[in-house]
């Protein structure tokens, strides 16, 4: 009976850890989860100092004197705080890292979740127009590779054949 209980406890721990957010509980405790990206993007200057968590797909990484700026196309987050709504966006934001970050690692197409503080606005051009980017100074972040397969649930119990659909 003890071995069975130990096995069930280990299985439960594995399943629960697979559902944990990509940002730590400590950092999430400082974030205003009720503050949506659309609100911040519409009036970034009003939210300077606010703690937020946003995510999306990296568009560009620029190294400048003493900092690295990562431009991100915002996307909705799933229950684990991973970007999940490809093709749905309320705008763009910048992540300002202190020091050097390698553009080969923070590369175009990778997905990122950032928890941090809104520190201001930066106006940059997009095509022939300009755009006011909310600028986030990260407290914690997670990089994720773009999904190359259907990112649906991967739980299966039983005997039989299965397949994974590759896009």
Secondary structure, 3 states (H helix, E strand, C coil): CHHHHHHHHHHHHHHHHCCCCCCCHHHHCCCCCCCCHHHHHHCHHHHCCCEEEEEEEEEEEEEECCEEEEEEEEECECCCCCECCCCCCCCEEEEEEECCCCCCCCCCCCEEEEEEEEEEEEEEEECCEEEEEEEEEEEEEEEECCCCECCCCCCCCCCCCCCCCEC
